[in-house]
Amino acid sequence: MKYALSTLVGATALAISLIGSPAMAEDDGIIVYNAQHESLTKAWAEGFTKETGIQVTVRNGGDSDFSNQIVAEGTASPADVFLTENSPAMVLVETSGLFAPVDADTLAQVPRDYQPASGKWVGVAARSTVFAYNKTKLTADQLPKSMLDLADPSWKGRWAASPSGADFQAIVSALLQLKGEATTADWLKAMKTNFTAYKGNSTVMKAVNAGEIEGGVIYHYYYFGDQAKTGENSGNVELHYFKNQDPGAFVSISGGGVLASSKHQKEAQAFLKWVTGKGGQDVLKTGDSFEYAVGKGAESNPKLVPLADLQAPKVDATTLNSKKVTDLMTAAGLL
């Protein structure tokens, strides 16, 4: 499933939903193309509007759908702000020259590890890669020490992932940067032989919980979100953190950027500043998204393993190559 621009744009037009009735923002309002969790961005938008009086219209879609749509729309895009779950979508828009520089005051609120050197976008949240496993089927000593171990023949038929999603493709992007093309291609070929495909990380976790599969590569927050509700899809699940700078310990940065074509630059920049400041980052601490806060001095939900304890590998978010990843995954028969 290589990125086919016209197909993705068409799919986005059908898939987008609107929060708020106006098709266009008011003169003093902004439009946000949102690929983040709908409930999280809704809370951000409501908090920002309550504090500033600036109206926010949120259009919901996916990382790759929206990034390709913005590129297709170019300077005619109605969007003022773009929010993503993973950074490769931000990189596509940035390399297309469509972002305005983020205000210095906003960049100063976020550590350099969570923003590109260009200053064209900024981290707004983060999520950790984990191996979710069924604790009735696997013990701690049976867990893979590295994500790369899942390529071993001994794991055939025992693990799952959602390869078509932007989440997993971001993980593969990190693997590509850390280990190179040859290792990544080999791992993907072995993955094709060993794994079971599901649609969506939550579906992977449900399958693990039900004992259909022993484990799966997902992001951490699916588990914590389910535990905070009924726990019915995670009661048999535990999370394994690879740590040790392993590719499987990759922490993905969710990004935010202001479109250079925005006719509401002041309001759009103010929104991004609010999201990365105390108000927006406190939503991550107290809300139900269970993503990591990334602002300086910001605290994440206390149920999460602290970011500093994840021992994540150093990954340059600005060079995560979504196009190369989809090419490699297609060649391996995964897309």
C-alpha positions as CSV (number, residue, x, y, z in Angstrom):
1,M,0.0,0.0,0.0
2,K,2.3,2.7,-1.2
3,Y,1.3,6.3,-0.7
4,A,-1.0,7.0,-3.7
5,L,-1.7,10.7,-3.3
6,S,-5.0,10.8,-5.2
7,T,-6.3,7.7,-3.4
8,L,-5.4,8.9,0.0
9,V,-6.8,12.4,-0.5
10,G,-10.1,10.8,-1.8
11,A,-10.2,8.5,1.2
12,T,-9.6,11.4,3.6
13,A,-12.4,13.4,2.1
14,L,-14.8,10.5,2.9
15,A,-13.3,9.7,6.3
16,I,-13.0,13.1,7.9
17,S,-15.5,14.0,10.6
18,L,-16.1,17.4,12.0
19,I,-16.2,18.6,15.6
20,G,-18.4,21.7,15.6
21,S,-20.8,22.6,12.9
22,P,-19.0,25.4,10.8
23,A,-17.3,24.2,7.7
24,M,-14.9,27.1,7.9
25,A,-13.4,28.8,10.9
26,E,-14.7,32.1,12.1
27,D,-12.5,35.1,11.3
28,D,-11.0,34.9,14.8
29,G,-11.0,31.1,14.9
30,I,-8.8,28.3,13.5
31,I,-9.2,25.0,11.7
32,V,-7.1,22.1,13.0
33,Y,-6.4,19.0,10.9
34,N,-6.3,16.5,13.6
35,A,-4.7,13.0,13.4
36,Q,-4.3,12.7,17.1
37,H,-6.9,11.0,19.3
38,E,-10.2,12.8,18.9
39,S,-11.0,13.0,22.6
40,L,-7.5,14.4,23.4
41,T,-7.7,17.2,20.8
42,K,-11.3,18.0,21.7
43,A,-10.1,18.6,25.3
44,W,-7.2,20.7,24.0
45,A,-9.5,22.7,21.8
46,E,-12.1,23.3,24.5
47,G,-9.4,24.3,27.1
48,F,-7.8,26.7,24.7
49,T,-11.1,28.3,23.7
50,K,-12.2,28.6,27.3
51,E,-9.0,30.4,28.1
52,T,-8.6,32.6,25.0
53,G,-12.1,32.9,23.5
54,I,-10.6,31.7,20.1
55,Q,-12.9,29.2,18.4
56,V,-11.4,25.9,17.1
57,T,-12.9,23.7,14.4
58,V,-11.4,20.2,14.5
59,R,-11.4,18.0,11.4
60,N,-10.4,14.4,12.3
61,G,-8.5,12.0,10.0
62,G,-5.3,9.9,9.9
63,D,-1.6,10.8,9.9
64,S,-0.8,9.9,6.3
65,D,-4.2,10.9,4.9
66,F,-3.9,14.4,6.2
67,S,-0.2,14.9,5.4
68,N,-0.9,13.9,1.8
69,Q,-4.0,16.0,1.7
70,I,-2.1,19.1,3.0
71,V,0.6,18.5,0.3
72,A,-2.1,18.3,-2.3
73,E,-3.9,21.4,-1.1
74,G,-0.7,23.3,-0.9
75,T,-1.1,27.0,-0.1
76,A,-4.8,26.7,-0.7
77,S,-5.3,24.4,2.4
78,P,-8.0,25.7,4.8
79,A,-6.0,24.2,7.7
80,D,-4.3,26.5,10.2
81,V,-2.8,23.8,12.4
82,F,-1.8,20.1,11.8
83,L,-1.6,17.6,14.7
84,T,-0.3,14.1,14.3
85,E,0.2,10.9,16.3
86,N,3.6,10.2,14.7
87,S,6.3,12.4,13.3
88,P,6.7,10.9,9.7
89,A,3.6,12.8,8.7
90,M,5.0,16.1,10.1
91,V,8.2,15.4,8.1
92,L,6.3,15.0,4.9
93,V,4.6,18.4,5.3
94,E,7.9,20.1,6.5
95,T,9.9,18.8,3.5
96,S,7.2,20.1,1.2
97,G,7.9,23.6,2.6
98,L,4.4,24.1,4.0
99,F,5.0,24.9,7.7
100,A,5.7,28.3,9.2
101,P,8.4,28.5,11.9
102,V,7.0,27.7,15.3
103,D,7.2,30.7,17.7
104,A,10.3,30.7,19.8
105,D,8.3,30.9,23.0
106,T,6.6,27.7,22.1
107,L,9.8,25.9,21.2
108,A,11.2,26.9,24.5
109,Q,8.5,25.0,26.3
110,V,9.6,21.6,24.9
111,P,13.0,19.9,25.3
112,R,15.1,19.7,22.1
113,D,14.7,15.9,22.1
114,Y,11.1,16.4,21.2
115,Q,11.4,18.9,18.3
116,P,13.3,19.2,15.0
117,A,16.3,21.5,14.7
118,S,14.4,23.3,12.0
119,G,11.9,24.7,14.4
120,K,9.1,24.1,11.8
121,W,7.1,21.9,14.1
122,V,7.1,20.8,17.8
123,G,6.4,17.7,19.9
124,V,3.0,17.8,21.7
125,A,2.9,14.3,23.2
126,A,4.7,10.9,23.0
127,R,4.0,7.2,23.0
128,S,6.2,4.2,23.7
129,T,6.6,1.0,21.7
130,V,5.9,-2.1,23.8
131,F,5.4,-5.9,23.5
132,A,2.0,-6.7,24.9
133,Y,1.8,-10.3,25.9
134,N,-0.6,-12.8,27.4
135,K,0.6,-13.5,30.9
136,T,-1.1,-16.9,30.9
137,K,1.0,-18.0,27.9
138,L,4.4,-16.4,28.5
139,T,6.6,-15.8,31.5
140,A,9.1,-13.1,31.9
141,D,12.0,-15.4,30.9
142,Q,10.3,-16.3,27.7
143,L,9.9,-12.8,26.4
144,P,12.0,-11.4,23.5
145,K,15.0,-9.5,24.7
146,S,14.9,-7.3,21.5
147,M,12.3,-6.6,19.0
148,L,14.7,-8.0,16.4
149,D,14.3,-11.4,18.1
150,L,10.8,-11.6,16.7
151,A,12.5,-12.5,13.4
152,D,13.7,-15.8,14.8
153,P,11.9,-18.9,13.5
154,S,11.0,-19.8,17.1
155,W,8.5,-16.9,17.0
156,K,6.6,-18.1,14.0
157,G,2.9,-17.9,14.5
158,R,3.3,-16.4,18.0
159,W,3.1,-12.6,17.6
160,A,1.0,-10.0,15.9
161,A,1.0,-6.4,14.7
162,S,-1.0,-3.9,12.6
163,P,1.3,-3.2,9.7
164,S,-1.1,-1.0,7.7
165,G,-1.3,1.6,10.5
166,A,0.8,4.8,10.9
167,D,1.8,3.6,14.4
168,F,3.6,0.5,13.3
169,Q,5.1,2.2,10.2
170,A,6.6,4.8,12.5
171,I,8.2,2.0,14.5
172,V,9.7,0.5,11.3
173,S,10.9,4.0,10.4
174,A,12.9,4.1,13.6
175,L,14.2,0.6,12.9
176,L,15.4,1.8,9.5
177,Q,17.2,4.8,11.0
178,L,18.8,2.8,13.8
179,K,19.8,-0.4,11.9
180,G,19.9,0.5,8.2
181,E,18.0,-0.7,5.2
182,A,19.5,-4.3,4.9
183,T,18.7,-5.2,8.5
184,T,15.2,-3.6,8.3
185,A,14.4,-5.4,5.0
186,D,15.5,-8.8,6.5
187,W,13.5,-8.2,9.6
188,L,10.4,-7.4,7.6
189,K,10.7,-10.5,5.5
190,A,11.0,-12.6,8.6
191,M,8.1,-10.7,10.1
192,K,6.0,-11.7,7.1
193,T,6.7,-15.3,7.8
194,N,6.3,-15.2,11.6
195,F,3.5,-12.8,12.5
196,T,-0.3,-12.5,12.2
197,A,-1.8,-9.3,10.9
198,Y,-4.6,-7.5,12.6
199,K,-6.3,-4.2,11.8
200,G,-5.5,-1.7,14.5
201,N,-3.4,-1.9,17.7
202,S,-6.5,-2.3,19.9
203,T,-7.4,-5.4,17.9
204,V,-3.9,-6.8,18.4
205,M,-4.3,-6.3,22.1
206,K,-7.7,-7.9,22.2
207,A,-6.3,-10.9,20.3
208,V,-3.5,-11.2,22.8
209,N,-5.9,-10.9,25.7
210,A,-8.1,-13.7,24.2
211,G,-5.2,-16.0,23.8
212,E,-5.4,-16.0,20.0
213,I,-1.8,-14.9,19.9
214,E,1.0,-14.8,22.5
215,G,2.1,-11.2,22.0
216,G,2.0,-8.2,19.8
217,V,4.0,-5.0,19.0
218,I,1.8,-2.0,19.9
219,Y,2.0,1.4,21.6
220,H,1.6,1.5,25.4
221,Y,-1.5,3.6,25.8
222,Y,-3.9,1.0,24.5
223,Y,-3.3,-1.1,27.6
224,F,-3.7,1.8,30.0
225,G,-6.8,3.1,28.3
226,D,-8.5,-0.3,28.5
227,Q,-7.4,-0.8,32.1
228,A,-8.9,2.6,33.0
229,K,-12.3,1.5,31.7
230,T,-13.5,-2.1,32.2
231,G,-10.2,-4.0,31.6
232,E,-12.1,-6.5,29.6
233,N,-9.7,-6.4,26.7
234,S,-6.5,-6.4,28.8
235,G,-7.1,-8.5,31.8
236,N,-4.7,-11.2,30.6
237,V,-2.2,-8.7,29.2
238,E,1.1,-7.4,30.6
239,L,3.5,-5.0,28.9
240,H,7.1,-5.7,28.2
241,Y,9.4,-2.7,27.7
242,F,12.5,-3.6,25.7
243,K,14.6,-0.8,27.0
244,N,18.4,-0.8,26.5
245,Q,18.1,1.6,23.5
246,D,16.5,-1.3,21.5
247,P,14.5,-0.4,18.4
248,G,11.6,-1.9,20.2
249,A,12.0,0.8,22.9
250,F,11.3,3.6,20.3
251,V,9.4,6.6,21.6
252,S,7.3,8.2,18.9
253,I,6.8,11.9,19.0
254,S,3.3,13.4,18.2
255,G,3.8,16.7,16.4
256,G,2.1,20.0,15.9
257,G,2.7,22.6,13.3
258,V,1.3,25.8,11.9
259,L,0.6,26.0,8.1
260,A,2.5,28.8,6.4
261,S,-0.6,29.4,4.3
262,S,-2.8,30.0,7.5
263,K,-4.6,33.3,7.5
264,H,-4.8,33.1,11.2
265,Q,-1.1,32.9,12.1
266,K,-1.4,34.7,15.5
267,E,-4.3,32.4,16.7
268,A,-2.7,29.2,15.3
269,Q,0.6,30.0,17.0
270,A,-1.3,30.7,20.2
271,F,-3.0,27.3,20.0
272,L,0.3,25.5,19.6
273,K,1.8,27.4,22.5
274,W,-1.2,26.5,24.7
275,V,-1.0,22.8,23.8
276,T,2.7,22.6,24.7
277,G,2.3,24.7,27.8
278,K,0.9,23.9,31.2
279,G,-2.8,23.8,30.2
280,G,-2.3,21.4,27.3
281,Q,0.2,19.2,29.0
282,D,-1.9,18.9,32.1
283,V,-4.6,17.4,29.9
284,L,-2.2,14.6,29.2
285,K,-1.6,14.1,32.9
286,T,-5.2,14.0,34.0
287,G,-7.0,12.9,30.9
288,D,-7.8,9.5,29.4
289,S,-5.3,9.4,26.5
290,F,-2.5,8.0,28.5
291,E,0.1,9.5,26.2
292,Y,3.3,11.0,27.6
293,A,3.5,14.7,28.3
294,V,6.6,16.3,26.7
295,G,6.6,19.9,27.9
296,K,9.5,21.0,30.2
297,G,8.6,20.2,33.8
298,A,5.3,18.6,32.7
299,E,4.2,15.4,34.5
300,S,2.7,12.4,32.7
301,N,-0.1,10.3,34.1
302,P,1.3,8.6,37.2
303,K,0.3,5.2,36.0
304,L,2.8,5.3,33.2
305,V,6.4,4.1,33.3
306,P,8.4,7.4,33.4
307,L,9.8,8.5,30.1
308,A,13.3,8.6,31.6
309,D,13.0,4.9,32.6
310,L,12.2,3.7,29.1
311,Q,15.8,3.8,27.9
312,A,14.6,4.7,24.4
313,P,17.1,4.8,21.5
314,K,18.1,8.2,20.2
315,V,16.1,8.7,17.0
316,D,16.1,11.9,14.9
317,A,12.4,12.4,14.2
318,T,13.1,14.7,11.3
319,T,14.6,11.9,9.2
320,L,12.0,9.2,9.8
321,N,11.3,8.1,6.2
322,S,7.7,7.0,5.7
323,K,8.0,6.6,1.9
324,K,11.0,4.3,2.2
325,V,9.3,2.3,4.9
326,T,6.2,1.7,2.9
327,D,8.4,0.7,0.0
328,L,10.2,-1.9,2.1
329,M,7.0,-3.1,3.7
330,T,5.4,-3.5,0.3
331,A,8.4,-5.4,-1.0
332,A,8.2,-7.7,2.1
333,G,4.5,-8.4,1.3
334,L,3.2,-6.6,4.4
335,L,1.2,-3.9,2.6
